[in-house]
Structures are given as structure tokens and as C-alpha cells.
């Protein structure tokens, strides 16, 4: 599989002993646009399916376990999720963390959701139908 790369140019200045700038040296950095697109798609999926996921995801703790194991949530947050009561309350608490944690954590949540609830998350669901397929709770 070929990956698409986009080039960006960054100006790097050589600093001399007298802190003077001589000539800018251009270096090329590459980043994987396929990876960026998949993170964006995962974040979009998590954001746009919030209400449905809160209602349908019953096994919240395996996802929270993975987030904790990878240091994406704090132990106190994990304990709050654990004691939240219903799965809906657990998911609401998890979403409050996801909203402030950023795209990387949302993308990881999406991955863990796919691993733990594969019937809820299909690879092309958000692109093809714009939402979750009708499935039973897990």
C-alpha cells in the first residue's frame, strides 16, 4: 500500500557564537496524510455519534481500562467512571474527558471502541451512512 506524503518546508537557522543568523537552511519534513485523515475520520465519528454511543455502549470499562493503561486518562478519572453507576453515566463522564483531551485521545477511544465493540463500529459506517447501524446493545 502506498502512502501519500505531503511536504512542508521549515526554515532552520544556524546560530553562530554571536547569535547572528547567517543563512536559512531549508529542510523537508514529511507527515503521513493517510494517518491524519484516519484520525480526523475517527474524531468525526466519535463526535457525530455521541448520543447513540452513550446509549448503546454497555461495556465501558474495557475501553476505560485501555485508556488508563496507555496513560490517556488519570487514575482518578478511571475510578469516577468505575463508580458512575449506569453505562450511560459512564459514557457521559468518558465523553466529558474526551472533549477536553484532544483528537489523539478521541482517535484512541475510537480504536478501542472498534476492538471492544466491533459490531458497533464499522470501517465505513460514518462515511457511507453518517451514523451507527441499527444494532442491539452490547
Secondary structure, DSSP 8 states (H G I E B T S, - for coil): ----EEEEEEEEEEE-TT--EEEEEEEEEEEEHHHHHHHHHHHHHHHHTHHHHHHH----HHHHHHHHHTTSS-HHHHHHHHTS-SHHHHHHHHHHHHHHH-HHHHHHHHHHHHHH-TTT--TTHHHHTSS-------
